[in-house]
Each structure stands twice: as structure tokens, then as C-alpha cells.
Amino acid sequence: MTETISDIQILRNQRNTKLEETDYLALSDATLSDNMKTYRQALRDITSSYTSIDDSGFSWPTKPDAWDN
């Protein structure tokens, strides 16, 4: 049996990787910039609007500089 990964799962996996790339910024001893908070929230919300990276209009939010406010 061949297991296929659904489009939404691919989207979630890629989104989770992008969130993991900035997790270190959200540690309790660091202050997360407003731009980074907005970026991370946009990543979490992306599956509310899209079910695939191939959906019309889909694009990843732009990752801000880690310390840019």
C-alpha cells in the first residue's frame, strides 16, 4: 500500500518547518519583535485560507529580520 501525503499535510509540514526556524526567538529570555509575532501568526493562520501551496494566490509571508521591529 502506498501512502500519499495530502496537499494540506504538505502545507502544514512546510509551515511547521518555518515556525521551527524562529522558535528560538520565542524563548522566555528573548523579546519577540512585533514583526516576528505577525509573521509567526500569519504562518499559523495560513491553513485557514489555503489547503495547498498550489492554491491560487498562495504565498508564504515574508520573514522579517529576527530583531527588526
C-alpha positions in Angstrom: 0.0 0.0 0.0 1.4 3.4 -1.0 0.7 6.2 1.5 0.2 9.6 -0.1 0.6 12.8 1.7 -2.3 15.2 1.2 -1.8 18.7 -0.1 -2.9 20.2 3.3 -0.3 18.0 5.1 2.5 19.2 2.8 1.4 22.7 3.5 1.4 22.1 7.3 4.8 20.4 7.2 6.4 23.3 5.4 4.6 25.8 7.7 5.8 23.9 10.8 9.4 24.0 9.5 9.2 27.7 9.0 7.8 28.1 12.5 10.6 25.9 13.9 13.2 28.2 12.2 12.1 31.0 14.5 11.2 29.1 17.7 14.5 30.2 19.3 13.3 33.8 19.1 10.2 32.9 21.2 12.1 31.6 24.2 11.3 33.2 27.6 14.5 35.1 27.7 14.0 36.8 24.4 11.6 39.5 23.4 9.8 38.7 20.1 9.6 41.7 17.8 6.1 42.8 16.6 7.1 42.0 13.0 8.1 38.5 14.0 4.9 38.0 16.1 2.9 39.0 13.0 5.0 36.7 10.7 4.5 33.7 13.1 0.8 34.3 13.4 0.4 34.6 9.6 2.1 31.2 9.3 -0.2 29.7 11.9 -3.2 31.1 10.1 -2.2 30.1 6.6 -4.2 26.8 6.7 -7.4 28.8 7.4 -7.1 30.4 3.9 -5.3 27.7 1.9 -5.3 23.9 1.6 -2.3 23.6 -0.8 0.8 25.5 -1.7 -0.6 25.3 -5.3 -3.8 27.2 -4.4 -4.3 30.4 -6.4 -2.9 33.4 -4.6 -0.8 31.4 -2.2 2.4 32.8 -1.0 4.4 32.5 2.2 4.5 35.5 4.4 7.8 37.4 4.3 10.1 36.5 7.1 11.3 39.7 8.8 14.8 40.2 10.2 14.9 38.4 13.6 15.4 41.6 15.6 13.6 44.1 13.3 10.7 45.8 15.0 
